[in-house]
Amino acid sequence: MDNSLETFVPLQFKRKKGQWLADSGTSAHDVLIIEAVARAQYWHSLLDSGAFKGVVEIARAEGLMPTTVGRLLRLARLAPDIVEHLMKGSQPRQLTLRWLMRNDIPALWPEQRQMLEQFK
């Protein structure tokens, strides 16, 4: 029996200002952020299951620098409502993956929400 979970999100992709966005009709999704959050959650599950011992092992397997993996893994700790906004495409337009990678993301969810307020 396969215990993996799959989610289908019907989206059409378009390019805007050099960035791929997924258009669901009412909002635009930042594909890079969604992909990064999904990857981070997957890696986090691999660490939790013991499939990988740490960031260095994941980096080696993915062909990435450990610092890149570490920065991406922080996205796995985003508050569920923030992830929901990302999936709906209702996140602030100025919020980019580049910004998320270059800035500290607070561990506490209320502080994460406060961090995102700066974009409004």
N, CA, C and O atoms as CSV, one atom per row, in Angstrom:
chain,resi,resn,atom,element,x,y,z
A,1,MET,N,N,0.841,-1.175,0.000
A,1,MET,CA,C,0.000,0.000,0.000
A,1,MET,C,C,0.886,1.237,0.000
A,1,MET,O,O,1.837,1.319,0.776
A,2,ASP,N,N,0.582,2.191,-0.858
A,2,ASP,CA,C,1.352,3.426,-0.972
A,2,ASP,C,C,0.781,4.467,-0.017
A,2,ASP,O,O,-0.380,4.858,-0.142
A,3,ASN,N,N,1.602,4.918,0.943
A,3,ASN,CA,C,1.155,5.896,1.923
A,3,ASN,C,C,1.475,7.329,1.518
A,3,ASN,O,O,1.258,8.252,2.303
A,4,SER,N,N,1.987,7.532,0.308
A,4,SER,CA,C,2.333,8.891,-0.103
A,4,SER,C,C,1.069,9.689,-0.378
A,4,SER,O,O,0.045,9.149,-0.797
A,5,LEU,N,N,1.168,10.973,-0.134
A,5,LEU,CA,C,0.050,11.870,-0.370
A,5,LEU,C,C,0.301,12.659,-1.643
A,5,LEU,O,O,1.422,13.099,-1.898
A,6,GLU,N,N,-0.725,12.836,-2.427
A,6,GLU,CA,C,-0.611,13.623,-3.639
A,6,GLU,C,C,-1.690,14.689,-3.617
A,6,GLU,O,O,-2.811,14.459,-3.163
A,7,THR,N,N,-1.331,15.849,-4.113
A,7,THR,CA,C,-2.277,16.950,-4.219
A,7,THR,C,C,-2.262,17.448,-5.643
A,7,THR,O,O,-1.195,17.642,-6.227
A,8,PHE,N,N,-3.424,17.655,-6.203
A,8,PHE,CA,C,-3.528,18.201,-7.548
A,8,PHE,C,C,-4.061,19.612,-7.454
A,8,PHE,O,O,-5.122,19.847,-6.876
A,9,VAL,N,N,-3.326,20.550,-8.023
A,9,VAL,CA,C,-3.747,21.950,-8.049
A,9,VAL,C,C,-3.803,22.374,-9.513
A,9,VAL,O,O,-2.760,22.462,-10.161
A,10,PRO,N,N,-5.004,22.642,-10.055
A,10,PRO,CA,C,-5.107,23.017,-11.460
A,10,PRO,C,C,-4.610,24.450,-11.680
A,10,PRO,O,O,-5.233,25.406,-11.220
A,11,LEU,N,N,-3.501,24.588,-12.376
A,11,LEU,CA,C,-2.907,25.899,-12.609
A,11,LEU,C,C,-2.451,26.018,-14.054
A,11,LEU,O,O,-2.106,25.027,-14.699
A,12,GLN,N,N,-2.456,27.233,-14.542
A,12,GLN,CA,C,-1.853,27.536,-15.832
A,12,GLN,C,C,-0.658,28.430,-15.541
A,12,GLN,O,O,-0.727,29.287,-14.660
A,13,PHE,N,N,0.439,28.242,-16.271
A,13,PHE,CA,C,1.653,28.997,-16.019
A,13,PHE,C,C,1.815,30.119,-17.036
A,13,PHE,O,O,1.527,29.947,-18.220
A,14,LYS,N,N,2.281,31.273,-16.554
A,14,LYS,CA,C,2.596,32.394,-17.427
A,14,LYS,C,C,3.859,33.060,-16.909
A,14,LYS,O,O,4.223,32.922,-15.741
A,15,ARG,N,N,4.507,33.772,-17.788
A,15,ARG,CA,C,5.750,34.450,-17.439
A,15,ARG,C,C,5.465,35.941,-17.279
A,15,ARG,O,O,4.852,36.566,-18.145
A,16,LYS,N,N,5.920,36.501,-16.159
A,16,LYS,CA,C,5.715,37.919,-15.889
A,16,LYS,C,C,6.997,38.493,-15.312
A,16,LYS,O,O,7.466,38.051,-14.263
A,17,LYS,N,N,7.557,39.467,-15.990
A,17,LYS,CA,C,8.792,40.117,-15.548
A,17,LYS,C,C,9.901,39.101,-15.283
A,17,LYS,O,O,10.614,39.198,-14.284
A,18,GLY,N,N,10.039,38.138,-16.173
A,18,GLY,CA,C,11.106,37.157,-16.063
A,18,GLY,C,C,10.883,36.084,-15.019
A,18,GLY,O,O,11.790,35.300,-14.739
A,19,GLN,N,N,9.697,36.031,-14.439
A,19,GLN,CA,C,9.418,35.067,-13.378
A,19,GLN,C,C,8.203,34.238,-13.778
A,19,GLN,O,O,7.221,34.773,-14.293
A,20,TRP,N,N,8.272,32.937,-13.539
A,20,TRP,CA,C,7.134,32.067,-13.840
A,20,TRP,C,C,6.113,32.190,-12.727
A,20,TRP,O,O,6.442,32.065,-11.548
A,21,LEU,N,N,4.870,32.437,-13.114
A,21,LEU,CA,C,3.768,32.500,-12.169
A,21,LEU,C,C,2.698,31.526,-12.626
A,21,LEU,O,O,2.481,31.337,-13.823
A,22,ALA,N,N,2.038,30.916,-11.664
A,22,ALA,CA,C,0.927,30.027,-11.970
A,22,ALA,C,C,-0.352,30.815,-11.742
A,22,ALA,O,O,-0.534,31.435,-10.694
A,23,ASP,N,N,-1.230,30.784,-12.725
A,23,ASP,CA,C,-2.445,31.579,-12.665
A,23,ASP,C,C,-3.642,30.651,-12.480
A,23,ASP,O,O,-3.926,29.812,-13.335
A,24,SER,N,N,-4.335,30.809,-11.364
A,24,SER,CA,C,-5.512,29.984,-11.101
A,24,SER,C,C,-6.791,30.722,-11.484
A,24,SER,O,O,-7.893,30.242,-11.222
A,25,GLY,N,N,-6.640,31.883,-12.102
A,25,GLY,CA,C,-7.796,32.655,-12.509
A,25,GLY,C,C,-8.018,33.867,-11.623
A,25,GLY,O,O,-8.378,34.933,-12.123
A,26,THR,N,N,-7.814,33.732,-10.331
A,26,THR,CA,C,-8.056,34.845,-9.413
A,26,THR,C,C,-6.778,35.355,-8.769
A,26,THR,O,O,-6.750,36.482,-8.273
A,27,SER,N,N,-5.736,34.565,-8.764
A,27,SER,CA,C,-4.483,34.986,-8.144
A,27,SER,C,C,-3.314,34.330,-8.866
A,27,SER,O,O,-3.482,33.354,-9.598
A,28,ALA,N,N,-2.144,34.878,-8.648
A,28,ALA,CA,C,-0.946,34.332,-9.292
A,28,ALA,C,C,-0.063,33.682,-8.238
A,28,ALA,O,O,0.251,34.291,-7.215
A,29,HIS,N,N,0.324,32.468,-8.490
A,29,HIS,CA,C,1.171,31.705,-7.576
A,29,HIS,C,C,2.626,31.859,-7.985
A,29,HIS,O,O,2.955,31.824,-9.171
A,30,ASP,N,N,3.486,32.028,-7.005
A,30,ASP,CA,C,4.917,32.073,-7.274
A,30,ASP,C,C,5.423,30.633,-7.259
A,30,ASP,O,O,5.601,30.031,-6.201
A,31,VAL,N,N,5.648,30.105,-8.439
A,31,VAL,CA,C,6.022,28.697,-8.591
A,31,VAL,C,C,7.328,28.389,-7.859
A,31,VAL,O,O,7.474,27.318,-7.271
A,32,LEU,N,N,8.267,29.316,-7.893
A,32,LEU,CA,C,9.556,29.088,-7.227
A,32,LEU,C,C,9.384,28.901,-5.725
A,32,LEU,O,O,10.001,28.017,-5.130
A,33,ILE,N,N,8.550,29.732,-5.114
A,33,ILE,CA,C,8.330,29.609,-3.668
A,33,ILE,C,C,7.608,28.307,-3.355
A,33,ILE,O,O,7.991,27.595,-2.427
A,34,ILE,N,N,6.581,27.991,-4.109
A,34,ILE,CA,C,5.812,26.763,-3.853
A,34,ILE,C,C,6.712,25.538,-3.989
A,34,ILE,O,O,6.669,24.630,-3.159
A,35,GLU,N,N,7.519,25.523,-5.032
A,35,GLU,CA,C,8.440,24.400,-5.240
A,35,GLU,C,C,9.455,24.302,-4.099
A,35,GLU,O,O,9.767,23.204,-3.638
A,36,ALA,N,N,9.965,25.441,-3.645
A,36,ALA,CA,C,10.946,25.450,-2.563
A,36,ALA,C,C,10.337,24.971,-1.252
A,36,ALA,O,O,10.977,24.229,-0.508
A,37,VAL,N,N,9.116,25.384,-0.962
A,37,VAL,CA,C,8.443,24.941,0.271
A,37,VAL,C,C,8.195,23.434,0.207
A,37,VAL,O,O,8.407,22.725,1.191
A,38,ALA,N,N,7.750,22.952,-0.940
A,38,ALA,CA,C,7.510,21.505,-1.093
A,38,ALA,C,C,8.805,20.722,-0.915
A,38,ALA,O,O,8.827,19.693,-0.240
A,39,ARG,N,N,9.871,21.207,-1.515
A,39,ARG,CA,C,11.173,20.544,-1.384
A,39,ARG,C,C,11.631,20.544,0.074
A,39,ARG,O,O,12.117,19.532,0.578
A,40,ALA,N,N,11.474,21.678,0.741
A,40,ALA,CA,C,11.875,21.783,2.146
A,40,ALA,C,C,11.086,20.810,3.021
A,40,ALA,O,O,11.650,20.153,3.896
A,41,GLN,N,N,9.788,20.725,2.781
A,41,GLN,CA,C,8.968,19.802,3.575
A,41,GLN,C,C,9.356,18.347,3.301
A,41,GLN,O,O,9.356,17.519,4.211
A,42,TYR,N,N,9.680,18.045,2.064
A,42,TYR,CA,C,10.124,16.699,1.715
A,42,TYR,C,C,11.437,16.368,2.414
A,42,TYR,O,O,11.570,15.306,3.022
A,43,TRP,N,N,12.407,17.276,2.328
A,43,TRP,CA,C,13.684,17.053,3.000
A,43,TRP,C,C,13.498,16.909,4.502
A,43,TRP,O,O,14.146,16.077,5.137
A,44,HIS,N,N,12.617,17.715,5.064
A,44,HIS,CA,C,12.362,17.639,6.508
A,44,HIS,C,C,11.815,16.255,6.867
A,44,HIS,O,O,12.190,15.678,7.888
A,45,SER,N,N,10.929,15.731,6.022
A,45,SER,CA,C,10.387,14.388,6.290
A,45,SER,C,C,11.476,13.323,6.164
A,45,SER,O,O,11.459,12.333,6.895
A,46,LEU,N,N,12.422,13.518,5.244
A,46,LEU,CA,C,13.538,12.574,5.116
A,46,LEU,C,C,14.423,12.603,6.358
A,46,LEU,O,O,14.904,11.561,6.805
A,47,LEU,N,N,14.637,13.780,6.908
A,47,LEU,CA,C,15.422,13.886,8.148
A,47,LEU,C,C,14.673,13.248,9.311
A,47,LEU,O,O,15.269,12.530,10.114
A,48,ASP,N,N,13.372,13.504,9.405
A,48,ASP,CA,C,12.561,12.936,10.491
A,48,ASP,C,C,12.520,11.411,10.433
A,48,ASP,O,O,12.527,10.740,11.465
A,49,SER,N,N,12.478,10.873,9.215
A,49,SER,CA,C,12.393,9.417,9.066
A,49,SER,C,C,13.743,8.727,9.257
A,49,SER,O,O,13.805,7.507,9.409
A,50,GLY,N,N,14.821,9.509,9.248
A,50,GLY,CA,C,16.148,8.940,9.390
A,50,GLY,C,C,16.768,8.521,8.067
A,50,GLY,O,O,17.855,7.944,8.049
A,51,ALA,N,N,16.091,8.804,6.958
A,51,ALA,CA,C,16.635,8.452,5.648
A,51,ALA,C,C,17.946,9.199,5.391
A,51,ALA,O,O,18.840,8.683,4.721
A,52,PHE,N,N,18.050,10.409,5.923
A,52,PHE,CA,C,19.282,11.193,5.860
A,52,PHE,C,C,19.612,11.644,7.270
A,52,PHE,O,O,18.723,11.934,8.071
A,53,LYS,N,N,20.909,11.698,7.562
A,53,LYS,CA,C,21.344,12.070,8.913
A,53,LYS,C,C,21.415,13.580,9.119
A,53,LYS,O,O,21.311,14.061,10.247
A,54,GLY,N,N,21.593,14.335,8.019
A,54,GLY,CA,C,21.710,15.770,8.172
A,54,GLY,C,C,21.726,16.513,6.859
A,54,GLY,O,O,21.588,15.933,5.782
A,55,VAL,N,N,21.897,17.811,6.981
A,55,VAL,CA,C,21.886,18.719,5.841
A,55,VAL,C,C,22.978,18.372,4.833
A,55,VAL,O,O,22.751,18.441,3.625
A,56,VAL,N,N,24.153,18.003,5.320
A,56,VAL,CA,C,25.270,17.699,4.422
A,56,VAL,C,C,24.937,16.500,3.533
A,56,VAL,O,O,25.259,16.508,2.345
A,57,GLU,N,N,24.301,15.481,4.087
A,57,GLU,CA,C,23.926,14.307,3.291
A,57,GLU,C,C,22.905,14.666,2.214
A,57,GLU,O,O,23.002,14.204,1.077
A,58,ILE,N,N,21.926,15.494,2.581
A,58,ILE,CA,C,20.923,15.914,1.602
A,58,ILE,C,C,21.593,16.732,0.504
A,58,ILE,O,O,21.321,16.534,-0.680
A,59,ALA,N,N,22.465,17.646,0.900
A,59,ALA,CA,C,23.164,18.492,-0.074
A,59,ALA,C,C,23.970,17.642,-1.049
A,59,ALA,O,O,23.958,17.891,-2.254
A,60,ARG,N,N,24.661,16.653,-0.531
A,60,ARG,CA,C,25.462,15.772,-1.381
A,60,ARG,C,C,24.550,15.015,-2.364
A,60,ARG,O,O,24.869,14.901,-3.548
A,61,ALA,N,N,23.427,14.506,-1.870
A,61,ALA,CA,C,22.503,13.752,-2.722
A,61,ALA,C,C,21.850,14.635,-3.784
A,61,ALA,O,O,21.563,14.174,-4.889
A,62,GLU,N,N,21.618,15.897,-3.450
A,62,GLU,CA,C,20.940,16.820,-4.364
A,62,GLU,C,C,21.906,17.621,-5.235
A,62,GLU,O,O,21.490,18.318,-6.160
A,63,GLY,N,N,23.191,17.513,-4.932
A,63,GLY,CA,C,24.175,18.279,-5.690
A,63,GLY,C,C,24.127,19.764,-5.372
A,63,GLY,O,O,24.373,20.601,-6.240
A,64,LEU,N,N,23.810,20.086,-4.133
A,64,LEU,CA,C,23.704,21.467,-3.687
A,64,LEU,C,C,24.691,21.743,-2.562
A,64,LEU,O,O,25.250,20.820,-1.970
A,65,MET,N,N,24.895,23.008,-2.280
A,65,MET,CA,C,25.724,23.396,-1.137
A,65,MET,C,C,24.912,23.193,0.139
A,65,MET,O,O,23.702,23.416,0.140
A,66,PRO,N,N,25.559,22.772,1.225
A,66,PRO,CA,C,24.837,22.606,2.494
A,66,PRO,C,C,24.148,23.891,2.955
A,66,PRO,O,O,23.070,23.830,3.547
A,67,THR,N,N,24.753,25.048,2.694
A,67,THR,CA,C,24.112,26.304,3.100
A,67,THR,C,C,22.798,26.522,2.354
A,67,THR,O,O,21.837,27.037,2.926
A,68,THR,N,N,22.752,26.136,1.094
A,68,THR,CA,C,21.513,26.269,0.316
A,68,THR,C,C,20.434,25.362,0.885
A,68,THR,O,O,19.288,25.783,1.045
A,69,VAL,N,N,20.789,24.135,1.188
A,69,VAL,CA,C,19.833,23.187,1.768
A,69,VAL,C,C,19.350,23.706,3.120
A,69,VAL,O,O,18.157,23.651,3.417
A,70,GLY,N,N,20.268,24.207,3.934
A,70,GLY,CA,C,19.890,24.740,5.242
A,70,GLY,C,C,18.926,25.909,5.137
A,70,GLY,O,O,17.962,25.999,5.898
A,71,ARG,N,N,19.187,26.802,4.193
A,71,ARG,CA,C,18.295,27.952,4.001
A,71,ARG,C,C,16.923,27.515,3.510
A,71,ARG,O,O,15.900,28.039,3.951
A,72,LEU,N,N,16.907,26.553,2.596
A,72,LEU,CA,C,15.630,26.057,2.102
A,72,LEU,C,C,14.859,25.307,3.181
A,72,LEU,O,O,13.634,25.406,3.252
A,73,LEU,N,N,15.567,24.564,4.017
A,73,LEU,CA,C,14.896,23.805,5.079
A,73,LEU,C,C,14.127,24.700,6.044
A,73,LEU,O,O,13.164,24.253,6.667
A,74,ARG,N,N,14.540,25.959,6.174
A,74,ARG,CA,C,13.818,26.882,7.057
A,74,ARG,C,C,12.378,27.064,6.598
A,74,ARG,O,O,11.494,27.361,7.402
A,75,LEU,N,N,12.147,26.882,5.293
A,75,LEU,CA,C,10.797,27.043,4.755
A,75,LEU,C,C,9.846,25.952,5.243
A,75,LEU,O,O,8.628,26.128,5.204
A,76,ALA,N,N,10.389,24.836,5.697
A,76,ALA,CA,C,9.556,23.748,6.213
A,76,ALA,C,C,8.914,24.129,7.541
A,76,ALA,O,O,7.973,23.475,7.990
A,77,ARG,N,N,9.423,25.184,8.166
A,77,ARG,CA,C,8.888,25.617,9.469
A,77,ARG,C,C,7.935,26.800,9.357
A,77,ARG,O,O,7.564,27.398,10.367
A,78,LEU,N,N,7.537,27.139,8.133
A,78,LEU,CA,C,6.588,28.236,7.976
A,78,LEU,C,C,5.242,27.875,8.592
A,78,LEU,O,O,4.815,26.721,8.563
A,79,ALA,N,N,4.592,28.875,9.142
A,79,ALA,CA,C,3.263,28.673,9.741
A,79,ALA,C,C,2.306,28.119,8.681
A,79,ALA,O,O,2.372,28.513,7.517
A,80,PRO,N,N,1.425,27.212,9.081
A,80,PRO,CA,C,0.493,26.605,8.118
A,80,PRO,C,C,-0.337,27.631,7.347
A,80,PRO,O,O,-0.595,27.443,6.158
A,81,ASP,N,N,-0.754,28.702,7.999
A,81,ASP,CA,C,-1.556,29.702,7.294
A,81,ASP,C,C,-0.719,30.452,6.254
A,81,ASP,O,O,-1.249,30.877,5.227
A,82,ILE,N,N,0.564,30.617,6.507
A,82,ILE,CA,C,1.447,31.259,5.529
A,82,ILE,C,C,1.608,30.348,4.309
A,82,ILE,O,O,1.557,30.809,3.168
A,83,VAL,N,N,1.801,29.061,4.561
A,83,VAL,CA,C,1.902,28.096,3.456
A,83,VAL,C,C,0.598,28.093,2.655
A,83,VAL,O,O,0.617,28.011,1.427
A,84,GLU,N,N,-0.518,28.181,3.348
A,84,GLU,CA,C,-1.818,28.219,2.672
A,84,GLU,C,C,-1.923,29.444,1.754
A,84,GLU,O,O,-2.408,29.340,0.628
A,85,HIS,N,N,-1.468,30.600,2.241
A,85,HIS,CA,C,-1.471,31.809,1.411
A,85,HIS,C,C,-0.591,31.617,0.175
A,85,HIS,O,O,-0.947,32.041,-0.924
A,86,LEU,N,N,0.553,30.977,0.369
A,86,LEU,CA,C,1.442,30.711,-0.770
A,86,LEU,C,C,0.756,29.812,-1.793
A,86,LEU,O,O,0.847,30.050,-2.997
A,87,MET,N,N,0.074,28.784,-1.311
A,87,MET,CA,C,-0.599,27.845,-2.211
A,87,MET,C,C,-1.769,28.501,-2.931
A,87,MET,O,O,-2.066,28.154,-4.074
A,88,LYS,N,N,-2.437,29.450,-2.273
A,88,LYS,CA,C,-3.552,30.164,-2.894
A,88,LYS,C,C,-3.067,31.266,-3.833
A,88,LYS,O,O,-3.825,31.765,-4.665
A,89,GLY,N,N,-1.794,31.638,-3.690
A,89,GLY,CA,C,-1.278,32.739,-4.493
A,89,GLY,C,C,-1.636,34.091,-3.923
A,89,GLY,O,O,-1.600,35.098,-4.629
A,90,SER,N,N,-1.985,34.119,-2.629
A,90,SER,CA,C,-2.406,35.376,-2.010
A,90,SER,C,C,-1.320,35.989,-1.133
A,90,SER,O,O,-1.598,36.858,-0.307
A,91,GLN,N,N,-0.099,35.540,-1.314
A,91,GLN,CA,C,1.020,36.124,-0.580
A,91,GLN,C,C,1.329,37.506,-1.160
A,91,GLN,O,O,0.953,37.797,-2.295
A,92,PRO,N,N,2.008,38.355,-0.393
A,92,PRO,CA,C,2.388,39.661,-0.931
A,92,PRO,C,C,3.245,39.495,-2.188
A,92,PRO,O,O,4.142,38.652,-2.211
A,93,ARG,N,N,2.987,40.273,-3.217
A,93,ARG,CA,C,3.706,40.173,-4.484
A,93,ARG,C,C,5.195,40.444,-4.334
A,93,ARG,O,O,6.000,39.920,-5.104
A,94,GLN,N,N,5.570,41.259,-3.348
A,94,GLN,CA,C,6.982,41.592,-3.159
A,94,GLN,C,C,7.758,40.465,-2.476
A,94,GLN,O,O,8.989,40.479,-2.459
A,95,LEU,N,N,7.053,39.507,-1.922
A,95,LEU,CA,C,7.706,38.384,-1.263
A,95,LEU,C,C,8.218,37.420,-2.328
A,95,LEU,O,O,7.439,36.885,-3.117
A,96,THR,N,N,9.514,37.206,-2.346
A,96,THR,CA,C,10.119,36.327,-3.345
A,96,THR,C,C,10.932,35.238,-2.655
A,96,THR,O,O,11.255,35.343,-1.471
A,97,LEU,N,N,11.255,34.201,-3.405
A,97,LEU,CA,C,12.117,33.150,-2.874
A,97,LEU,C,C,13.478,33.731,-2.525
A,97,LEU,O,O,14.078,33.361,-1.516
A,98,ARG,N,N,13.956,34.625,-3.347
A,98,ARG,CA,C,15.254,35.255,-3.076
A,98,ARG,C,C,15.242,35.950,-1.712
A,98,ARG,O,O,16.193,35.831,-0.939
A,99,TRP,N,N,14.156,36.676,-1.423
A,99,TRP,CA,C,14.049,37.353,-0.135
A,99,TRP,C,C,14.029,36.313,1.004
A,99,TRP,O,O,14.721,36.472,2.010
A,100,LEU,N,N,13.237,35.262,0.833
A,100,LEU,CA,C,13.138,34.224,1.871
A,100,LEU,C,C,14.477,33.532,2.118
A,100,LEU,O,O,14.790,33.154,3.247
A,101,MET,N,N,15.262,33.370,1.057
A,101,MET,CA,C,16.559,32.707,1.194
A,101,MET,C,C,17.591,33.609,1.872
A,101,MET,O,O,18.474,33.122,2.578
A,102,ARG,N,N,17.481,34.911,1.661
A,102,ARG,CA,C,18.498,35.841,2.160
A,102,ARG,C,C,18.198,36.424,3.532
A,102,ARG,O,O,19.063,37.059,4.134
A,103,ASN,N,N,17.004,36.222,4.029
A,103,ASN,CA,C,16.616,36.798,5.311
A,103,ASN,C,C,16.267,35.707,6.308
A,103,ASN,O,O,15.814,34.622,5.943
A,104,ASP,N,N,16.486,36.021,7.563
A,104,ASP,CA,C,16.138,35.072,8.615
A,104,ASP,C,C,14.624,34.941,8.713
A,104,ASP,O,O,13.891,35.926,8.622
A,105,ILE,N,N,14.179,33.727,8.898
A,105,ILE,CA,C,12.761,33.468,9.110
A,105,ILE,C,C,12.605,33.092,10.578
A,105,ILE,O,O,13.190,32.107,11.030
A,106,PRO,N,N,11.826,33.862,11.324
A,106,PRO,CA,C,11.664,33.554,12.750
A,106,PRO,C,C,11.093,32.151,12.965
A,106,PRO,O,O,10.336,31.641,12.140
A,107,ALA,N,N,11.465,31.554,14.067
A,107,ALA,CA,C,10.972,30.211,14.386
A,107,ALA,C,C,9.514,30.249,14.850
A,107,ALA,O,O,8.752,29.317,14.595
A,108,LEU,N,N,9.139,31.318,15.522
A,108,LEU,CA,C,7.777,31.411,16.063
A,108,LEU,C,C,6.807,31.925,15.004
A,108,LEU,O,O,7.096,32.891,14.298
A,109,TRP,N,N,5.660,31.272,14.903
A,109,TRP,CA,C,4.684,31.622,13.875
A,109,TRP,C,C,4.165,33.057,13.996
A,109,TRP,O,O,4.033,33.729,12.974
A,110,PRO,N,N,3.865,33.556,15.204
A,110,PRO,CA,C,3.411,34.958,15.282
A,110,PRO,C,C,4.462,35.932,14.736
A,110,PRO,O,O,4.116,36.932,14.108
A,111,GLU,N,N,5.724,35.640,14.973
A,111,GLU,CA,C,6.792,36.503,14.459
A,111,GLU,C,C,6.904,36.385,12.937
A,111,GLU,O,O,7.242,37.360,12.266
A,112,GLN,N,N,6.624,35.201,12.389
A,112,GLN,CA,C,6.622,35.034,10.934
A,112,GLN,C,C,5.518,35.893,10.308
A,112,GLN,O,O,5.727,36.552,9.290
A,113,ARG,N,N,4.339,35.870,10.941
A,113,ARG,CA,C,3.225,36.678,10.429
A,113,ARG,C,C,3.561,38.161,10.493
A,113,ARG,O,O,3.242,38.924,9.581
A,114,GLN,N,N,4.206,38.553,11.574
A,114,GLN,CA,C,4.614,39.947,11.727
A,114,GLN,C,C,5.647,40.315,10.661
A,114,GLN,O,O,5.609,41.418,10.116
A,115,MET,N,N,6.562,39.403,10.364
A,115,MET,CA,C,7.561,39.621,9.334
A,115,MET,C,C,6.901,39.912,7.986
A,115,MET,O,O,7.345,40.789,7.245
A,116,LEU,N,N,5.834,39.167,7.675
A,116,LEU,CA,C,5.156,39.341,6.399
A,116,LEU,C,C,4.356,40.635,6.331
A,116,LEU,O,O,4.043,41.112,5.240
A,117,GLU,N,N,4.023,41.204,7.479
A,117,GLU,CA,C,3.293,42.466,7.507
A,117,GLU,C,C,4.077,43.593,6.856
A,117,GLU,O,O,3.481,44.549,6.359
A,118,GLN,N,N,5.388,43.502,6.849
A,118,GLN,CA,C,6.217,44.556,6.263
A,118,GLN,C,C,5.988,44.691,4.757
A,118,GLN,O,O,6.326,45.718,4.170
A,119,PHE,N,N,5.423,43.675,4.136
A,119,PHE,CA,C,5.194,43.699,2.696
A,119,PHE,C,C,3.872,44.334,2.313
A,119,PHE,O,O,3.604,44.548,1.131
A,120,LYS,N,N,3.051,44.635,3.291
A,120,LYS,CA,C,1.706,45.198,2.990
A,120,LYS,C,C,1.734,46.699,2.950
A,120,LYS,O,O,0.704,47.330,2.713
